[in-house]
Amino acid sequence: MSEKKPIHLALQGGGAHGAFTWGVLDYLLADGRLKIEAISGTSAGALNAAVMVSHYVAGDIDQARSSLESLWRSMSQHGIFSPYNYSGVYPLFKQWGNAVSWFQSFFNTSPYQNSVYTTHFLESLLEKHVDFDQLDYDCSGVRLFVSATNVLTNRLHIFSNDELSIDVLLASSCLPKVHRAVEIDGEFFWDGGFMGNPVLEPLVKDGGANDILIVQVNPLHIHSVPQSPMEIAERMETIGFNATLSREIRHVADMERLIESGEIEASTAYGKFLHIVHNEEKMSEYSPFTKYDTSWEFLTTLRDIGRETAKQWLDENFDSIGQKNTLQLEEWEPTYQQPVCRIF
């Protein structure tokens, strides 16, 4: 096999939809043509990254793949009695889930008024599946960046290799309506998706690979206008969690244009090629509500979609890595009509 191509990964969060990313990573590891040098991950993307990298030592690809599967299987087993696991009875359990959200809103309950929410179920899973000693860069050889949102300062915080811990991963995955803010060194954090989903900046400024491959979970497009309160809330959440990524992509693209035009010089801070693995057609079929569905059937369906999507992308774009952008920038650009100057 020829020498592996170096690449950076940016992994989006999305609850149970992160199983799509599991499938993408599983295929990329099995294919073996890419060398992962750095990863930026948010929420479920951060979990996937931490589990994979902690076993991505000395080229132990098989262990990295099996550890990812073990993580998602454990998540499924833990959630087996969840009202959100509605395989086969979607309408009934979706209404149950809506009732839970309505109850919280109507009675003004929050994780701070209800003791049910005090323990984050991911804590025990992370203890089992992540070897934090191996996440140090000297051990893993992969630079890791995990984002979380500081509740009090409204600032993005990016944790790197030697800072990573169970609390950091919990913070990056902390949904405010479900779990209490995670305290780290006297600061309080919510899900990183509010400020960066995922964050590209550390990868753009990082040396090494010239390519960033974004694994997008949340679809940009939907098929119809949301009408129910739940549908509207779901779409607002999806738009919000894609907004920061859109801005960062446009910023990187603008810098690339300035470099190409000669207005600024290329440097290690820029000059990156952007790529994206996503499946708008299939992922847009799933309501954001299904981000809570951890049934094994659903998770493995998303995994298989991720694997198929990664295979197709790699087959079509492998030769472009290190050469050019494959991300269609026009999909991320704002739409507007240029004003027309009329002389009367």
Salt bridges, closest charged atoms under 4 A:
ASP26 OD1 - ARG65 NE 2.80
ASP26 OD2 - ARG307 NH1 2.27
ASP31 OD2 - ARG33 NE 2.83
GLU37 OE1 - ARG143 NH2 3.98
GLU69 OE2 - ARG73 NH2 3.48
GLU201 OE2 - LYS205 NZ 2.91
ASP206 OD2 - HIS8 NE2 3.25
ASP206 OD2 - ARG143 NH2 2.82
ASP211 OD2 - HIS275 NE2 2.63
GLU237 OE2 - LYS291 NZ 3.63
ASP254 OD1 - ARG257 NH1 2.76
GLU280 OE1 - HIS221 ND1 2.89
GLU280 OE2 - HIS278 ND1 3.86
ASP304 OD1 - ARG303 NH2 3.02
GLU308 OE1 - LYS282 NZ 3.51
ASP315 OD1 - ARG33 NH2 3.81
ASP315 OD2 - LYS311 NZ 2.88
GLU333 OE2 - ARG257 NH2 2.64
